[in-house]
């Protein structure tokens, strides 16, 4: 009598494909179930709103100032709050130089005006600049991260540069 192992059955490729499709559909269903709805801000935004961050269009500065800034973003998020804080400080230190319009993402009129962009900061209608050190910055999306196209402090450098060269 010989001991032979039973031959191993190979699974059907159709069975493998069916299992993969089932797993993928479950993953999609889970994502759709747990994703935040459009009416719910992200957790960081909810926390900032709870701390008193505004969710309405605001302006500050001198309307006749030579430098006009328009920030369209989820204004309640910490990284945009840092930029806003620096702009408020700049206005306090240099009255009459800037006029800032803060446009919160999520308000229909702001979303339509900014063509549903993620986040953008315009200075006199432009958002791409060269800093005095030669570095190019694009004032869009999230600032202050290693992958960002600018830091909040870059905005102040640009304001100083524009003030020196009217």
C-alpha positions as CSV (number, residue, x, y, z in Angstrom):
1,X,0.0,0.0,0.0
2,X,1.4,3.3,-0.9
3,X,0.7,6.6,0.8
4,X,0.0,9.2,-1.7
5,X,-1.3,12.6,-0.9
6,X,-4.5,13.5,-2.5
7,X,-4.1,15.7,-5.6
8,X,-4.6,19.4,-4.7
9,X,-7.5,20.9,-6.6
10,X,-6.9,24.2,-8.3
11,X,-9.6,26.9,-7.8
12,X,-11.4,28.1,-10.8
13,X,-10.2,31.6,-12.0
14,X,-13.9,32.6,-12.2
15,X,-14.3,31.8,-8.5
16,X,-11.2,34.0,-7.7
17,X,-12.6,36.9,-9.7
18,X,-16.0,36.6,-8.1
19,X,-14.4,36.7,-4.6
20,X,-12.4,39.8,-5.6
21,X,-15.4,41.6,-7.0
22,X,-17.4,40.8,-3.8
23,X,-14.6,42.2,-1.6
24,X,-14.3,45.3,-3.8
25,X,-18.0,45.9,-3.7
26,X,-18.0,45.5,0.1
27,X,-15.2,48.1,0.4
28,X,-17.1,50.6,-1.8
29,X,-20.2,50.1,0.2
30,X,-18.3,50.7,3.5
31,X,-16.8,53.8,2.1
32,X,-20.2,55.2,1.0
33,X,-21.7,54.4,4.4
34,X,-18.9,56.0,6.5
35,X,-17.9,59.0,4.4
36,X,-18.8,62.4,5.7
37,X,-21.8,64.0,3.9
38,X,-21.6,67.4,2.3
39,X,-23.5,68.9,5.2
40,X,-20.9,67.8,7.7
41,X,-17.6,69.6,7.8
42,X,-14.4,67.6,8.3
43,X,-13.5,67.0,12.0
44,X,-10.8,69.8,12.0
45,X,-13.4,72.3,10.6
46,X,-16.0,71.3,13.1
47,X,-13.5,71.9,15.9
48,X,-12.5,75.3,14.5
49,X,-16.1,76.3,14.2
50,X,-16.7,75.3,17.8
51,X,-13.8,77.6,18.7
52,X,-15.5,80.4,17.0
53,X,-14.1,80.5,13.4
54,X,-16.3,82.2,11.0
55,X,-18.3,80.5,8.2
56,X,-19.4,83.7,6.5
57,X,-17.8,86.1,4.0
58,X,-15.7,88.6,5.9
59,X,-13.5,91.6,4.9
60,X,-11.0,93.6,6.8
61,X,-8.5,96.3,5.9
62,X,-8.9,99.4,3.8
63,X,-11.1,99.0,0.7
64,X,-9.0,101.5,-1.1
65,X,-5.7,99.8,-0.2
66,X,-3.3,99.1,-3.1
67,X,-3.0,95.4,-2.3
68,X,-6.2,93.3,-2.4
69,X,-6.3,89.7,-1.1
70,X,-9.0,87.2,-1.6
71,X,-8.7,83.9,0.3
72,X,-11.1,81.2,-0.7
73,X,-10.7,78.1,1.5
74,X,-12.2,76.0,4.3
75,X,-11.4,79.0,6.6
76,X,-12.0,77.1,9.8
77,X,-9.0,74.8,9.3
78,X,-5.9,75.5,11.4
79,X,-3.5,76.0,8.5
80,X,-5.8,78.6,7.0
81,X,-6.4,80.2,10.4
82,X,-2.6,80.7,10.7
83,X,-2.6,82.6,7.4
84,X,-5.6,84.7,8.4
85,X,-4.0,85.5,11.7
86,X,-0.8,86.7,10.0
87,X,-2.9,88.8,7.6
88,X,-4.8,90.4,10.5
89,X,-1.4,91.2,12.2
90,X,0.0,92.6,9.0
91,X,-3.1,94.9,8.7
92,X,-2.7,96.0,12.3
93,X,1.0,96.7,11.7
94,X,0.6,98.4,8.3
95,X,-2.8,100.1,8.2
96,X,-4.0,101.1,4.8
97,X,-1.9,98.7,2.8
98,X,-4.2,95.7,2.4
99,X,-7.8,94.8,1.9
100,X,-8.7,91.1,2.6
101,X,-11.8,89.2,1.6
102,X,-12.2,85.8,3.3
103,X,-14.5,83.5,1.4
104,X,-15.4,80.3,3.1
105,X,-15.5,77.2,1.0
106,X,-19.0,75.7,1.2
107,X,-21.0,78.8,0.7
108,X,-22.6,78.6,-2.7
109,X,-21.7,82.1,-3.8
110,X,-18.0,81.5,-2.9
111,X,-17.9,78.1,-4.4
112,X,-19.3,79.4,-7.7
113,X,-17.0,82.4,-7.8
114,X,-13.9,80.3,-7.2
115,X,-15.1,77.6,-9.6
116,X,-15.3,75.0,-6.8
117,X,-11.5,75.0,-6.2
118,X,-10.0,73.5,-3.1
119,X,-8.3,76.6,-1.7
120,X,-6.7,79.6,-3.3
121,X,-5.3,82.9,-2.2
122,X,-5.1,85.7,-4.7
123,X,-3.1,88.9,-4.2
124,X,-4.1,91.5,-6.7
125,X,-5.7,88.8,-8.8
126,X,-2.6,86.6,-9.0
127,X,-1.6,83.5,-7.1
128,X,1.8,82.6,-8.6
129,X,4.8,84.5,-7.4
130,X,8.6,84.5,-7.1
131,X,9.9,85.2,-3.6
132,X,13.0,87.4,-3.2
133,X,15.1,84.2,-2.6
134,X,14.1,83.0,-6.0
135,X,11.6,80.3,-4.8
136,X,8.4,80.1,-6.8
137,X,5.2,79.8,-4.7
138,X,1.7,79.0,-5.8
139,X,-0.9,80.2,-3.3
140,X,-3.3,77.3,-3.4
141,X,-4.3,74.3,-1.4
142,X,-3.0,73.6,2.1
143,X,-0.1,75.7,3.3
144,X,2.6,74.9,5.9
145,X,3.3,71.3,5.0
146,X,6.4,69.7,3.4
147,X,4.4,69.1,0.3
148,X,2.7,72.5,0.2
149,X,3.4,75.1,-2.5
150,X,3.7,77.8,0.1
151,X,3.9,78.7,3.8
152,X,1.7,81.2,5.6
153,X,4.8,83.4,6.2
154,X,5.5,83.5,2.4
155,X,2.3,85.6,2.1
156,X,3.7,88.2,4.4
157,X,7.0,88.2,2.5
158,X,5.0,88.8,-0.7
159,X,3.1,91.7,0.9
160,X,6.4,93.3,2.0
161,X,7.7,92.8,-1.5
162,X,4.6,94.3,-3.1
163,X,4.6,97.2,-0.7
164,X,8.2,98.1,-1.5
165,X,7.4,98.0,-5.3
166,X,4.1,99.7,-5.8
